[in-house]
Amino acid sequence: MYVKVLKLFQLFVGDDTNSVVKVYSLKNDSWNKVPDCPYNLCYPCSFGTLASGALHWLVNPKVKSDRTNLILAFDLAVEEYRLVPQPDFYDKNSSMDVGVLGGCLTILCNHNRHRLDVWVMKEYGVQESWTKPYSVQPFEYMFPVAYSKCGEEVLLEKNSKRLVWYDLKNNKRVKNVKIRGVPDWFEPFICWGSLVPLGGNQEGNAKKQQVGE
């Protein structure tokens, strides 16, 4: 099992983009520079979305092109970039973002603030596996966080201010989630437990210490 941290920095100067990308490996306890990001990030301040062992961003080509809002993946195992195939939909009035739901890569498609479509990639890397399990109307800024245990509801973040359960079968909000002590403005994340220690390469450090003695 590997534990890695990606640091990606992009500087926009006019029409030019300079980027620096480094990967930290807990196993080797070191930072290594990797090839520059071949695309421009649509949302430079956003975190990469982790799904199927890769980080994902919404990107645009560095040169002028008709292809926009592409999904770029960085495979943490082999440390390589690739584009992820998208579902066959297009709406010039829509805006997109990427997320993860139930461990699957998702696309959030905002149709001019009238409707939010959620697309889920059931089988990673397979274009035909994209499905649209639900849409939210009327639109408010919402971001899916997790499914309920029964799978019939989804937890949505609403305007970065509250959490609500949404009934997928009846397409309606069912109840608000109240958490004591939560700040007025927040952003939820899914945390996965791990037994991997965060002390770096302990075996390697122990050997170095023995050699030093």
N, C-alpha and C positions, 0 to 999 in steps of 0.2 A: 504494500500500500504506500502511495506517495502523498506527501503534503507539500504544496507549492503556493507561493504568493506571486501574483503578477502586478508589476508596476508599469503603467502606461502613461506617458506624458506627451501631449500634442501641443505644439505652438503654432498658431495661425498668424502668418505675416502676409497681408494682402491675399493673393491667390495661392501662395505657397504654404505648405504644411511641413513642419519638421517634427519628428517624433522620436522618442527614446523609449524602448521597451526592455525591461529586465525581469527575470524570473528568479525568485529565491527558492532554493530546494532545502527543505528541512533535513533530508537525508545527508546532503553534502555540507549543510550549514554554510551556504555561499550564494552570492548573486551572480548571475550570468546574463550577458546581453544577448538578446535574440533579434532576428531581423525586424526592421521597422514595420509598423502597421501599414499595410498597402492601401488603406482607405481612410477617409475622414469620418470621425465619429459624429453622428447627428446630435448627440447629447454628450458633450465632452465631460461634463461633471457627473455623469451617471456611472454607477457600478456595473461591472459585467454581470450578466445573468448566468449562473452555473446550472447546467443541465447536461446529463450524459457525459460527464468528464470533460466538458469544455465550457469556456466562458463565451458569452454572446453579446454583441452590440448591434445596434442599428447604424448603418454606415452609408456613405455616398462615395462614388468614385472620386479620385483626386483630380481627374480631368473631366471636362464637361461631357455629360453622357445623358441619354434618355433613361438609363437605368438608375433609379434612385431608391432609397429605403431598402437597401439590401441587408441581409442578416449575415454578419461575419462571426465565425467561430474560431477560437484559439484552443486547440487540443492540448491540454495540460500534460498528457502522457508523452507525446512526441514533439510538443512545442512547435506546432505548425498551424498556419492559418488555412481556413477554407470557407467557402460560401455555403450557406444552408438553403436548399430549395424551398420555395414558398408556395402557398396555395394559389390557384389561379383566380385571383380577384384583382380588380383595379377600380379605384374611384379617385379622380383627381382632387376631390374635395375632402378626402380622408387623410388623417394623420395616423402614424403607427408608433408602436413601442413593443418591446419584447419583455417577456417575463417567464415564470415557471409555475406550473400548477400540477399538483400530484406527481411531481418528478418529471413532468413532460414540458418541453419547450412550448411557449405560447406566443401568439401575436395578438396585441390589443389594437383594434382598428376603430378609430373615432371618426364617424361619418358626420363631419361638420357640426359636431356637438348635438346631433339629434339622436344618435344611436351608437352604442358601443358593442361591437362584435368581438367575441373571444374565440380565437382559433387555437386548437391544440394539436400538436404533432404526436400522435399515438406511438408511432415507430420512428425513432430518431433517424434522420437522414433520408427518409422515404417520403417523397413529395405526395404520393397518393394517400398517405396516412393522415394528412391534415383533415380535421373535422371542425365544425363550428357548433359546439354543444349548446351555446346560448347567446343571447343578445340582451342588453339592458336598455330599456326605454322608460320614461324620458331620460336623456343622458345627463348624468352628473359625473364629475371626475371620480372614477372608481378603478381600483386595481385589485384583481383577484389574489388572495393570499393562500387559501387552502380549502380543500373539500372537507365536509363533515364526515364522520365515520361511516354513515350510511350511504354517502355519495350523492344524496338528493339535494344538498344545499352547498353553497360555496360562501366562504367568508370574504367579504369585500372591504377594502379600505376606501372610505369616502372622503374626498377632499383633504386628505392628510389630517383629518380631525376626528374621525370616528370609524368604528368597525360595525358592519351590519351583516347579518345572515341573509342570503338571497335564495329563494326557493326556485330550483332549476325547472321543476315540473310545471309549476303554475306561473313562472316568470314574474315573481313579485318579492319585495322585501318582506321578511317575516318578523325580524326583531333586531334591535340595536344591542351591541355588546358593550357593557359598562365595565371598565377596569379602573379601580381606585388608584389614584396617584399618577395616572398617565398625563403627560403635558398636553397643552392645547394644540400643539403641532407635533406630529410624529410620523415615522415611516416604519412599518412592520417588516420583519424579515423572518424567514424560516431558518431555525438553527438545527443542525444535525449533530447528534452526539457522536463522539469518537473516543476510542481507547488509545489513540496515538499520542504520546507525550509531546509537549511543545518545548522541550529543553534542547532542541537541536540534535546533532548526531552524538548521542550520549556514549555509544560504543566507541566511536572515533575519538571523542574527547578523552575517554578513559585511557585509551591506548597512548594518546599523546602525553597524558599525565604520567603514565608508567615509564615512558621513554625518557621524560624529563627527569624523573627521579633516579 
